Amino acid sequence: MKQILVVLTCFAMTFTFAYHAMYGRHGFETRSRLISRSEGLEFEIRGLEAVRARLARDVALLAPEIPDADLVEGVARDVLGFVRPDEHVFAVDEPVL
C-alpha cells in the first residue's frame, strides 16, 4: 500500500511539474506567445524607425541656415493651408451618400 502511495505521489508531482512547464507563467506556451509578440513589435519598430528617419531628414532640411524651398512650400501648403497669391482655389463640396 505504501508503494502505491509513493508511486501516485511521484506521478502527481511529475504531472504538476509537466503542466507548469507547458502552461505555467514561465512555460513553453508563454514563451511562444512572447516570441510571436516580439516579432510583431520588431516589425512595428522598423516602421517607426523609418518614420523617425524621414522626420529627421525633414528637420535637417528645415535647418535655419538654408531651408529647402520645396519642403517649406510643401509644409505651407499641406499643414498651414497657404497658397501663392497668383493661384486660384476652388472649394468642392463632397457628395453626401
Secondary structure as UniProt FT lines:
FT   HELIX           2..23
FT   TURN            25..26
FT   HELIX           28..61
FT   HELIX           69..78
FT   TURN            85..86
//
